[in-house]
């Protein structure tokens, strides 16, 4: 089976046939450096090992990132699949080879899109691995499973180039992968391997959140720890390019590499020495040392910049400068000879397009004529404003001066570059901010309304409390009468229920402010208290019958006499014949019999201060 896969894939590679979902990747001429997505390299995703370890459940790596000039601690947990375990050095080899293919696609098309197709033979050829071995083809298939199945649980450690934030989420490197000979989503059979990069990987690659790796030199390394350190050294040495030396705590290095930590320098040198010496041999390092850390509890490793680091950096800068000059002079500033001068292309008059849209081009140094030409040739659905702003971002983050930004933008617009998911244009940002401001104002209004309602209810309750405090005897009479009626009507009732009903009746009778009047008083800062402290002499209306004999009717607050007689509050206090007496018929409306006696009229304006 593997031999058949091998033969068919080699045949497809030689023919260069198209794939069902997209054309095959034509490998461009070899470049000295491979651009590798930076996040995965910095997380220690790949563990240096010669064989798969399936007994480890996870690997947690703490990292330090800089946000707005401040150092912030973050961490990421690598959760492997039970079948294959943590990703190892062999997986990193294939990952770097894949990035060679992605770098060629990015150079050719300007960006990488899903899915990415490649043959196993192509990947093995980049690694200079024997292509006629069925085991090597199976290793590629297993690698796809590892990259799809391994989960990264990020707590602020994974950077999203599209959103430009460090995410707290769960991520995969590949969202999906289909091996050669398997069924593709469209129902056809894959004649190559297909991978769908996860969104954060795709955004980081297309936003050039990458670091350069010399794949030729990397392939020559033999030690697994040395290979694991190559991407990390690219980050660490660049960060300390002016100092010439980078220091890393030994315990942190062990955590990243997922290797055993030793306490003695001799043992550390024994385990790390061969790999560090190999890096020194190939020029990555000029020297290395092991010293005690400042806290004296652990050690630190000193990595001294090697000649290869400086040589590679000079080479990359020279290539960028040459590329910029070529892009400026060849693509956009070359003037055709008189004999080959084409006939001027007619373009619509300035009235055809929105002047503000044309101004988006002219303010970027593009002539009005060229702007009309570009607008006249837009593809259906092409969001040119978003593309222009995305081009601005690319120029700003290029890392080197673009000699002719206007020409660079023209080229990308003509290619109809895709705008990354999550990219926010200026208009979208303003709309979002306006929407968020409206939502904040609406929430504030709702909270204010709720607060006013709470205060209004508190005001009503306070006025009832004031009335009861000034007319305790009247309240007791109303409450006892209600309780007596409830005992006659219902199988279950309590004194608390009678109190609530009595308060409710009093509240209905009090001349309280309406909600609107309350708000007006609140705005004016006026006193809300109605100062209602007296009851009318005609207390008979409070019960529908004559008041109990022990209630004295007076214009003053009603009080109980000193004889101590009280209304019975339980069946034990009722007269002997109370339980056997005929039960009165339930009135049609209890509130008719328990209305609060009319209260004194308030003097002055309805919104003015109340008087006794």
N, C-alpha and C positions, 0 to 999 in steps of 0.2 A: 504493500500500500504506500509506504513512504517513498519507495523507489519510483512509483508511478507519479506521485505528487512532485517529486524532485524533477523528473524528466519533463513533465508538462509545464512546470513553472519555468524551467530553463528555456524551453521552447518559446514560451510567451515572452520571456525577457529578451531573447534574441530577435524575435519578430517585432517586438515593440507594439503589439496589438492593443487596441483600445479596450477598456474595461466596460462592464455594463453600466455603471453609474457615472463614470467620468473618464476622460482620456488618461492613458497611463502617464506616469511621471517620467519625463525624459530627463535623465540625470545631466545636469549642466557640467561644464568643465570643472574639474576638481579645484576647490578653494583651499587655502592654507588653514583657515579656521572654520569651525562649525559653531553656529550660534545655538546655544542651548538655553532653554527656559530656565530662568534664574531661581525661582522659588523651590523647585524640586531639588536642585543642587544644594541649596542652603539648608534644607531641612534634614539632611542625612537620611533621605528616603531609602537609599540602597545600603545594605549592610555588607561590609567586606567579608566574603566567605567563599570557599571553593565548592561547597555543597549546600543544598537547601536544608534549613533547620525548621522542622514542623512543630517543635515543642514550645516555641515562644508565642505567647498570646498577643503581645503588643510591644511597641517600642516608643517611648516618650522622649522627645527632644525639647529642651528649653532653649529659646533664642532671645536675643536682645535686638529690638528694632528701634529706630529713631523716628519719632513723630514730632514735627514742629520743633526740632532741636532738643527734644527730651527723650531720654532712653526709657523704653518701656519693655517690661518682661512679658514674653508670650511663650506659648508652647504648642507643640503638635504631637499627636499620638498616631503612630502608624499601626493600623489594625490589619493584620494579614489574613489571607484565606487559610482555612485549616488544611486544605489539600497541598498547598505549596509553601506555606510559611512566609517569612519576610522576604522582600525583594533583595537579591544578592548582587555580587559584582557582575556576573554574567548577564543579569537583567540590565545593569547600567551600561554594559557594552552595547547591547542592542538598542537601548534608549538613545545613546549618543549617535549610533549609526542612523537611526530613524531621523534624528535632528539634522543629519547631513542631507537627507532627502527633503526635509521640511525647509532647510536653508535654501536649497536649489529652487524649490517651489516659490518661496518668498522672493528670491532674487528675480525669478522669471515673471511671476504674476503680481508682485507687490504685496500679496497677503496669502495666508493659508486658509483654506476653507475645508469643511467636512463633506464627505469622508476623504481620507488620505489613503491612497492605494500604493502597494509595493509588493514585489515578490519576495519570497524567502531567499531565493538565490541572490537577489539584489542586495538584501540586507547582509547576508553572509559574505558577499564579495567585498562590501565596504569594511568588514572586520577581518578580511583575509583569512576566513575560516573555510576549511575544505567543504566544497559545495556538493560533493558526490556522496555524502554520508546521510543516510536516512535519519540517524539520531539528531543531527544538527537541524534538520527540518522540523523534527518533533520539538526540539528546544525552542524554536521560534513560535510554534503553536502554544507551548506552555507559557512562554513569556507573555503572549497576548492575554492569556487567562490571568496571569499574575497582575498585570497592569490594570485589567478591568476589575478584578476582585479586591485588590488592596484599597482600604479606605484610609483617608487622612482626616482625623478629627482635629480641626484647627480651633485654637483659642487665641485668635488675634495673630496667628503666625503666617497665614496664607494671604498673599497679596493678589488683589484682582486689578489688573492693569486697565480694564475697561471702566470700573467704578473708582479706581484709584483709592482703594481702602483695604485694610487688613481685615479679612473676614473671620467670623466665628460661625463655623458651619462644618458639615461633613462633605468631603470632596473625593472624587476619583480622578485618576489621570486620564484613563479612557472611559468614556461613557458606554462605548459599545465596540465590539470587534468581531469580525467575521473572517475565519481562516479560509485559505484556498480550498475550493471544492464544496464549501458549505453554502446554504441558501441565503441570499441577500434579502433585504426587506422588500424589494420589488418582485421577489419570486424567482429571479434568475440565479444561476449558480456562479459563485465568485471564481474568476480566473486568476485572482491574486488575493492577497490579504487586504482587508479594509479595516481602518480604525476611525472611530469618531472621537476626536479629542474633546475633553470636557471643556465647558465654556470658559473657566478661569484660565486653563492652559492656552486655549485659542486666543483669548484676549491678551494675555501676557506676551505671546509670540508676536501677534500682529501689532502690539504696542511697543515692541522692541525691548521688553523686559527680559533681556537675555544676557548671557556672558559667552565669550569666545573660548573654544577648546581646540587645541591642536590635536586632531584625531590621529594623525600619523604618529606623533610621539606617544600619545596615549596607548596606542595598540602595542607598542614595544615594551611597556611596563609589565613586569611579571608578578610583583607583590600585590595582593588584593587591597591591603591598606593604602599602598601608594596610589592605586587607581581611585580608591574612594576619596583620597585627599586632593586629587587634581582639581575637581570643580570647586571644592572648598577653598583651596589656595588661591584660585583666581579671584575669589571675593575678598579673602582676608588680605592678600598681598596688595591688591589694588587699593584697599581702604587705608593701608599704611605705606603707600608708595613714596611718601616724602620722608618717613622715618627710617625706612630700610629694614625694619624688623617687625614681626607680628608676634604677640604673646597670646597663648591660649592655655587656660587652666587644664591640667591633665584630667581631672574628673569630668569636666565638660566635654573634652575630646573623647573620652571613653563612652560617654553617654551618646554622643553623635554617632560614633563608630559601632556602638553596641558590642564593645569588647570588655573583657574583665579588667578591673582596676587593680593595680598593684601598689604596694606601699613603699617599696624600696627602689631607689634609682637604678640599681643594677638590673632589677627585673624589668623595669620600664624600658631601659635601654635595650635589653635582650628582645623584648616584644616589638618595639617600635623602630629600633635601630636599622634593621635591614630595609624597611620601606623608606625611611627618611634618607638613608644612604643612597638608595636607588633614585629618589627624587633629586638628590644632590648630584648624582652622576649624570642625569639628563638635563641639569641646569635649572630645574625649577627652584632649587634652593642653593645658596652658596655655602650655607652651614646651618646647623641646628644645635641646640643645647637644652639640657634639662636642669632647672633650678628650683629652689624652694619658692613657693608662692608667698605673698606678703603676709598672709594669715598664719604661715608656718604649719598649717594642717595638711596641705597638699602640695603638689608640685605644679610647675608650669613648663610648657614647651615653647622655646623661642625659635621661630622660623625666620631665617635671614634671606632676603630677596636674592634670587639667583639671576644669572646673566640671561637666561631664557626669558624670564619675566620681562626684563627691560627690552630685550631684543624683539620679543613678540609685540610688545606695546608699541615700539617704534614702527614696526612693520604695519601694524593695524592703522596707526595714525597716518602713515604715508599712503596706504591704500585708500583711506577715507578722503584724504586731500586730493589724490589723483582722481578718484571717482567724482568728487565735487567739481573739479576743474573740467573733467570730461563731460559731465552732465550739463554744466553751464555753457561750455564752448561748442560742444558737438550737437546736443539735442535742441538747444533753444537760441543760440546766438549764431549758428551757421547760416550764412546768407547764400542763397542759390546763385549760380552763375547766370548772366543775362540770357544765354541760349536756352537755359532750362527753367527760366522764370515762368511759373504757371500763371494762367489767367486768373486775375483776382476773383476770389469767391464772393458772389453776391450775398449779402446778409440783410435781414429785415431792418427797417428803419427803427430809430430809437423809440418811436411811439408803440412799436409792437410789443415790447417787454416793459414790465414795471421798472420805472427809473430807480427805485430803491433796490431792486434785484440787480440791476446793472451796476449800481454803486457798490454792491458787495464785491464785485470783481475789480472795479477800478481802484478802490481803496487798498487793494492788495497788489497794486502795480500792474494789473492786466489792462490792456487798452480796451476802449469801448468797442472797437471793431471786433477784437478777439472775443470779448464777452458775448456780443450778439451771435458770433459764430458758434460758440460753445452752447449757448442757450437754444439755438436753432437745431442743434444735433443731440439734444438730451434724449436718453432712452426713456421708455414708458416707466413711470414710477420713480424716476431718478430724483432723489432729494438733494438738489445741488447746494442748498444753503447748509444743510447738515454736513455735506462733503467738504465744503469750503472751511467750515469751522474745525472739522476733523483734520484737514490739511494743516491748518494753523497749529494744531496740537502736535502733529507729527514734526513740523519744522522746529517748534519750540523744544521738543524732547529728543531731537536727533542726536545730540551729543557732539555735534560738529557743525561749523558754520555752513549753511547752504548758500552757495554763491548767487544763485538766481531763484529765489523763492517763488516768484511769479511763474516762471517756466516750469518749476517743479509742480506747482498747483495745477497748471494747465494740463500737464501730462496725466496726473492722477484723475482729474475730472474727465478727460477723454477716455480713460480706462474704466470709468464708472466704478471706482473703488467702493467696497462695502463699508458702511459705517458700523463699528462694533456695537453689539447689543449693550444697552445701558448708556450709550453716549448721549449726552444731554446738550441740545443746542441752546443758544442764548434765549430764543423765543420760548422754548420748552421750560427753561429754568425760570423765566419771568412768570410764565403761566403757572408753574408749580408753586412758586413763592406767593403769587396772588391767591391761588387756591388755598394754600396753607394758612395765609393771613386771614382769609374769609372764614376758614374753619376755626381758627383760634378766636376770632371775634364772635362767631356763633356759639362756641363753647363758653366763652366768657359771659355772653348774654344769658345763656341757659343757666349757668351757675349763679349769676346775679339774680335771675328770676326765682331760682330755687331758694337762695338765701333770703330774699324778700318774703317769700311764702312762709319760710320757717319763722322769720321774725314776726310776721303778721299773726301766725298761729300762737307764738309765744305771748304777743301783746293781748290777744283775746283771752288766753288762759290766765294771764296776770290780772286782767280786769275782773274775771270771775273770782279769782282768789281774793282780790280786794273786797269785792262785794260780800263774799262769804265771811271774811274776817270781820267786817263791820256788822254783819247781820247773821251771826252764828245760829241764833235760835230759829230764825225763819228758815235757814237752810236745813236745820235738823228736822223742822216740821215737814218741809217738802220731802226730804229724804225718807222720813218714817212713813209718811202717807204713801209714797211710791212703793216702798218696801211692802207695806201692808197689802196694797192692791196687787203687787206681783205675787205675793204668797197665795193670794186668793185665785190668781189666774194660772199660775204655772206650777209645775211639779218641782222645779228647782230654781232657786234664786238666792242671791247673797246680798249682804249689806253693801259690798263694794259695787255691785251692779246698780243698786239703788242710788248710791252716791253719784255714779257716772250719769245716770239718767237725770238726777236733780241738777247737776252742773250743766247738762245740756239744755234743760228747760230755762235755767237762769240766763245762759248765754244767748238764747233766742230772744229773751225779753230785754236784755240790756241794749241801750242805744249805742252800739259799737260803731266805730268808723268803718266805712267800706274799705276794700283793699286799695282802691284808687285814692281815697282820702288819706289812708295810712301812708301811702307812698309820697303824697304831697306833703304831709306833716314831716315825714322823714327827710325830704329834701330841704324843708324849711328849718329843720333842727328843732321843731316844736316838741312840747311835752305830750306824750301819748296818754297819760293817765286821765281818766274821766272823773276820778275822785268821787265815786258813787258809794256813799256810806250809810244811807238811811232807807227805810222802807215806808210805804204808805200805810196810814192807819187802818185802811180797809184790808186787813190781812186775810179776811174770809175767802177772798177770791183765790188764795193760794191753795185751798183744799177743796173748794166746791161745796163745803159745809162750814158750819161754825168751827172756829179753831178750838183746840183742846183748852179746858178750863185753866190749865196751868200756864197758858201763854198769855202774856199781858200785851195788849195792843197799845202802842204809843208811837209818837213821832220819833222817839229816840230809838236807838238800836234795840231790838227785841232781846230780852234776857229772861232766863228762867228764874222763878222765885226760889227762895231759900228752902222751901219745903222738901226739895230733893226728889219730888215725883218726876218720873220720866216716862216717855212713851215706851211701851214694851218692845224689846228688840229681839225676842225669841219666843217660841211657843211656851217656854217655861214661865215667862213673865206675863203671859196673857191671862185674862180672867178665866176662872174654871170652866165657864160655859163657852169659851171662845172657839174651841175646837169642834164642839158638837153643834154650835149655832149654824143655821142655814147659811150657805155660801152666797154672797151677793152675786148678782149677774154681772158678768164682765162688761164694763162700759165699752162703747164703740171706740172711743179714743181716749187713752189714758191722759194724754197731754191736755185734753179739755179740762180735766179735773185737777191737773197739777201745774197750771200756769203760774208763772212768777207774778207776784203782785206788781201793779204798775209802779214804775220808778219815778222819782221826782224829775220834772222837766229841767232841761239844761238851759241856762241863760246864755245870752250872747249868740254870736254866729256859730253855725254848726261846726266849723273848723277851728273856732276859737277855744280858749281854755274853758273847761267845764267848771261850774260852781255848784255849791251845795244848795 
